[in-house]
């Protein structure tokens, strides 16, 4: 499949958009829903400096490194990359992710670690795998079957609950259609047709566009995160407005911001992301390496994952 400048811009928009949404939501995390007349529209400081991305993007970068090492995705490789990140001492780690990676750090194989954690809390269905899944959509932008398989596998390494696995596949399937120019409403519908999922998750996605702000919990539950992201994508008309509306829901604002940022980046492309946000974005990768990442580094990563450097 050939690639043109519009497709490349959308692929780049996924990577940068996800990190932008993460950074914009960071200071609003665990907070209340912001009133509609006082929405936060600028990068602000929170537990990290203004414009800094969080563990949501760091885990996505670990997944990207694993995909660059071996594609299709190798679960043992991914577990090693996640383990390296975990041992570096990130400032925040989700509960499920911490429980799984803690067992891996103590020598358990990833399969045994995740099985033990999920057995202890079989209903655990957090958003820790959907927040990081976007690199798979870039690596397989031209192969939907591989995209779905690797989206599911990256979730199974830490989040094997059916809603987590399906949510990751669904978000990346929607990205697939968006980067290929499918209109947002149609992309959401086509992905629903192509991804098997528990009925409760499907119903939440289908109902999302007609929800009012006050009806969106935006919690750390994968169902709520996907619901908020689809709501933001389908009820707005620009990258900026989609992300602003979702992060201002508060609660798990950075994760919902990362997911809607990836979706909106796929829909509108890199150039539609406000320049001030792109200029402010930063983080460190690998963790504790002292290497500063910015928008340019994420653009280069998107090109590398998608293979667009050699295919233009």
C-alpha positions as CSV (number, residue, x, y, z in Angstrom):
1,X,0.0,0.0,0.0
2,X,1.4,3.4,-1.0
3,X,1.6,6.4,1.4
4,X,1.2,10.1,0.7
5,X,1.8,13.2,2.7
6,X,-1.8,13.3,4.1
7,X,-1.4,9.7,5.4
8,X,2.0,10.4,6.9
9,X,0.7,13.5,8.6
10,X,-2.1,11.5,10.2
11,X,0.3,8.8,11.3
12,X,2.5,11.4,12.9
13,X,-0.6,12.9,14.5
14,X,-1.4,9.7,16.3
15,X,1.9,9.7,18.1
16,X,2.1,13.4,18.9
17,X,-1.6,13.6,19.6
18,X,-1.5,10.8,22.2
19,X,1.4,12.4,24.1
20,X,-0.3,15.9,23.8
21,X,-3.5,14.6,25.3
22,X,-1.5,12.9,28.1
23,X,0.4,16.0,28.9
24,X,-2.7,18.3,28.8
25,X,-4.6,15.9,31.0
26,X,-1.8,15.4,33.5
27,X,-2.6,18.4,35.8
28,X,-6.3,17.5,35.8
29,X,-5.8,13.9,36.8
30,X,-7.9,12.8,39.8
31,X,-9.7,16.2,39.8
32,X,-13.3,17.1,39.3
33,X,-15.0,17.8,36.1
34,X,-14.2,21.4,35.1
35,X,-17.2,23.6,34.4
36,X,-17.9,24.2,30.7
37,X,-17.2,27.9,31.0
38,X,-13.8,27.5,32.7
39,X,-12.2,24.8,30.5
40,X,-8.4,24.4,30.7
41,X,-7.0,25.0,27.2
42,X,-3.3,25.4,27.9
43,X,-0.5,23.2,29.2
44,X,-0.2,23.6,32.9
45,X,2.0,22.2,35.7
46,X,0.7,19.4,38.0
47,X,2.6,16.6,39.5
48,X,5.0,17.2,36.6
49,X,6.1,20.4,34.8
50,X,3.7,21.9,32.2
51,X,3.9,20.0,28.9
52,X,5.4,16.8,30.4
53,X,4.0,13.4,29.4
54,X,3.4,10.7,31.9
55,X,3.6,7.0,32.4
56,X,0.9,6.6,29.7
57,X,3.3,7.8,27.0
58,X,6.3,6.1,28.6
59,X,4.6,2.7,28.4
60,X,3.7,3.5,24.8
61,X,7.3,4.2,24.1
62,X,8.3,0.9,25.7
63,X,5.8,-0.8,23.4
64,X,7.2,1.1,20.4
65,X,10.8,0.0,21.3
66,X,9.6,-3.6,21.4
67,X,7.9,-3.4,18.0
68,X,11.0,-1.9,16.5
69,X,13.0,-4.8,17.9
70,X,10.6,-7.4,16.6
71,X,7.4,-7.2,14.5
72,X,4.9,-8.9,14.7
73,X,5.1,-8.2,18.4
74,X,6.9,-10.7,20.7
75,X,5.3,-10.8,24.2
76,X,8.6,-11.8,25.9
77,X,10.3,-8.8,24.3
78,X,7.5,-6.6,25.4
79,X,7.6,-7.9,29.0
80,X,11.4,-7.2,29.1
81,X,10.9,-3.6,27.8
82,X,8.1,-3.0,30.4
83,X,10.3,-4.5,33.1
84,X,13.2,-2.2,32.2
85,X,10.9,0.8,32.5
86,X,9.4,-0.4,35.8
87,X,12.8,-1.0,37.4
88,X,13.9,2.5,36.5
89,X,11.3,3.8,39.0
90,X,8.6,5.7,37.1
91,X,6.8,8.4,39.0
92,X,3.5,6.7,38.5
93,X,2.4,3.1,37.7
94,X,-1.1,1.8,37.5
95,X,-2.2,-0.8,40.1
96,X,-2.7,-3.7,37.7
97,X,0.5,-2.9,35.8
98,X,2.5,-2.5,39.1
99,X,1.2,-5.9,40.4
100,X,2.1,-7.7,37.2
101,X,5.5,-6.0,36.6
102,X,6.4,-6.4,40.2
103,X,6.0,-10.2,39.9
104,X,8.1,-10.1,36.7
105,X,10.8,-8.1,38.4
106,X,10.9,-10.8,41.1
107,X,11.6,-13.5,38.4
108,X,8.2,-14.7,37.3
109,X,7.5,-15.3,33.6
110,X,5.0,-12.8,32.3
111,X,2.3,-15.4,31.7
112,X,2.5,-16.6,35.3
113,X,2.6,-13.1,36.6
114,X,-0.4,-11.8,34.8
115,X,-2.4,-15.0,35.4
116,X,-1.8,-14.7,39.2
117,X,-2.7,-11.1,39.3
118,X,-5.9,-11.6,37.3
119,X,-6.9,-14.6,39.3
120,X,-6.7,-12.5,42.5
121,X,-9.0,-9.8,40.9
122,X,-10.8,-11.3,38.0
123,X,-13.0,-8.3,37.4
124,X,-10.0,-5.9,37.1
125,X,-10.5,-4.1,33.8
126,X,-8.4,-0.9,34.0
127,X,-7.2,1.3,31.2
128,X,-3.5,0.6,31.4
129,X,-3.3,-1.2,28.1
130,X,-5.6,1.0,26.0
131,X,-3.6,4.1,27.0
132,X,-0.4,2.7,25.4
133,X,-1.7,0.8,22.4
134,X,-1.3,3.3,19.6
135,X,2.2,2.3,18.5
136,X,0.7,-0.9,17.2
137,X,-1.6,1.1,14.9
138,X,1.4,2.8,13.4
139,X,3.4,-0.4,13.0
140,X,0.5,-2.0,11.2
141,X,-1.2,0.9,9.4
142,X,-1.4,-1.2,6.3
143,X,-2.4,-4.6,7.8
144,X,-5.6,-4.7,9.8
145,X,-5.3,-8.3,10.8
146,X,-1.8,-7.8,12.3
147,X,-3.0,-4.7,13.9
148,X,-5.8,-6.5,15.7
149,X,-3.6,-9.4,16.7
150,X,-0.8,-7.3,18.2
151,X,-3.2,-4.9,19.8
152,X,-4.7,-7.8,21.7
153,X,-1.3,-9.3,22.6
154,X,0.1,-6.1,24.0
155,X,-2.9,-5.9,26.4
156,X,-2.6,-9.6,27.4
157,X,0.9,-9.1,28.8
158,X,-0.6,-7.0,31.7
159,X,-4.3,-6.6,31.2
160,X,-6.0,-9.8,30.0
161,X,-9.6,-8.9,30.9
162,X,-11.8,-9.2,27.8
163,X,-12.8,-5.5,27.9
164,X,-9.1,-4.4,28.1
165,X,-8.1,-6.7,25.2
166,X,-11.1,-5.7,23.1
167,X,-10.8,-2.0,24.0
168,X,-7.2,-1.9,22.7
169,X,-8.1,-3.7,19.5
170,X,-11.1,-1.4,19.0
171,X,-9.2,1.9,19.5
172,X,-6.5,0.8,17.1
173,X,-9.0,-0.4,14.5
174,X,-10.6,3.0,14.7
175,X,-7.2,4.7,14.2
176,X,-6.6,2.4,11.2
177,X,-9.8,3.7,9.5
178,X,-9.2,7.3,10.5
179,X,-5.6,7.5,9.1
180,X,-7.0,6.1,5.8
181,X,-9.4,9.0,5.5
182,X,-12.6,7.4,6.8
183,X,-14.9,10.0,8.4
184,X,-15.0,9.7,12.2
185,X,-18.5,8.4,12.6
186,X,-18.0,5.8,9.9
187,X,-14.6,4.8,11.4
188,X,-16.1,4.2,14.8
189,X,-18.8,2.1,13.2
190,X,-16.5,0.1,11.0
191,X,-14.3,-0.7,14.0
192,X,-17.3,-1.9,15.9
193,X,-18.2,-4.2,13.1
194,X,-14.7,-5.7,13.0
195,X,-13.8,-6.1,16.7
196,X,-15.5,-8.7,18.9
197,X,-16.1,-7.4,22.4
198,X,-18.2,-7.9,25.5
199,X,-21.7,-6.5,25.0
200,X,-21.4,-3.9,27.8
201,X,-18.3,-2.3,26.2
202,X,-20.1,-2.3,22.8
203,X,-23.1,-0.6,24.3
204,X,-21.0,2.0,26.0
205,X,-19.3,2.9,22.7
206,X,-22.6,3.0,20.8
207,X,-24.2,5.3,23.4
208,X,-21.1,7.6,23.9
209,X,-22.0,10.3,21.4
210,X,-25.4,11.1,23.0
211,X,-24.0,11.3,26.5
212,X,-23.9,14.6,28.4
213,X,-20.7,15.7,30.1
214,X,-22.1,15.0,33.5
215,X,-22.9,11.4,32.5
216,X,-19.2,10.5,31.7
217,X,-17.4,9.2,34.8
218,X,-14.0,9.2,33.0
219,X,-12.7,6.7,35.6
220,X,-9.7,4.3,35.3
221,X,-12.0,1.6,34.0
222,X,-11.2,0.8,30.4
223,X,-14.9,1.1,29.4
224,X,-15.1,4.6,30.8
225,X,-11.9,5.7,29.0
226,X,-13.0,4.4,25.6
227,X,-16.4,5.9,26.2
228,X,-15.0,9.4,26.9
229,X,-12.6,9.2,24.0
230,X,-15.3,8.3,21.5
231,X,-17.5,11.0,22.9
232,X,-14.8,13.6,22.4
233,X,-14.0,12.4,18.9
234,X,-17.6,12.4,17.7
235,X,-19.0,15.5,19.4
236,X,-16.3,18.0,18.3
237,X,-14.9,19.3,15.0
238,X,-11.1,19.8,15.7
239,X,-8.2,18.1,17.4
240,X,-8.0,20.8,20.0
241,X,-11.6,20.7,21.0
242,X,-11.7,16.9,21.1
243,X,-8.8,16.8,23.6
244,X,-9.9,19.8,25.6
245,X,-13.4,18.5,26.1
246,X,-12.1,15.1,27.3
247,X,-9.3,16.1,29.6
248,X,-11.6,18.6,31.3
249,X,-13.8,15.7,32.4
250,X,-11.2,15.3,35.1
251,X,-10.7,12.0,37.0
252,X,-8.4,9.9,34.8
253,X,-7.9,12.9,32.6
254,X,-4.4,12.0,31.3
255,X,-5.3,8.5,30.1
256,X,-8.5,9.6,28.4
257,X,-6.6,12.5,26.9
258,X,-4.0,10.1,25.5
259,X,-6.6,7.9,23.9
260,X,-8.7,10.7,22.4
261,X,-5.4,12.4,21.4
262,X,-4.4,9.4,19.3
263,X,-7.8,9.2,17.7
264,X,-8.1,12.9,17.0
265,X,-4.5,12.9,15.7
266,X,-5.4,10.2,13.3
267,X,-8.5,12.1,12.2
268,X,-7.0,15.6,11.8
269,X,-3.2,15.0,11.5
270,X,-0.1,16.5,13.0
271,X,-0.5,19.9,11.5
272,X,-3.9,20.4,13.1
273,X,-2.4,20.1,16.6
274,X,-1.9,23.6,18.1
275,X,1.7,24.8,17.7
276,X,1.9,26.0,21.3
277,X,1.1,22.5,22.6
278,X,3.6,20.9,20.2
279,X,6.3,23.3,21.4
280,X,5.6,22.7,25.1
281,X,5.5,18.8,24.9
282,X,8.4,17.0,26.5
283,X,9.5,14.0,28.5
284,X,12.4,11.7,29.2
285,X,13.0,8.4,27.4
286,X,14.4,5.9,28.3
287,X,13.5,6.7,31.9
288,X,16.5,8.0,33.9
289,X,18.6,8.3,30.7
290,X,18.6,12.1,30.7
291,X,17.4,12.0,27.0
292,X,14.8,14.6,26.4
293,X,12.0,13.8,24.1
294,X,9.9,16.4,22.3
295,X,7.5,16.6,19.3
296,X,10.3,16.1,16.8
297,X,11.4,12.9,18.5
298,X,7.8,11.6,18.4
299,X,7.4,12.5,14.8
300,X,10.6,10.5,14.0
301,X,9.3,7.6,16.0
302,X,6.1,7.6,14.1
303,X,7.9,7.5,10.8
304,X,10.2,4.7,12.0
305,X,7.3,2.6,13.3
306,X,5.3,3.1,10.1
307,X,8.3,2.6,7.8
308,X,7.4,5.8,6.0
309,X,10.9,7.1,5.7
310,X,11.7,4.4,3.2
311,X,8.3,4.2,1.6
312,X,7.8,7.9,0.7
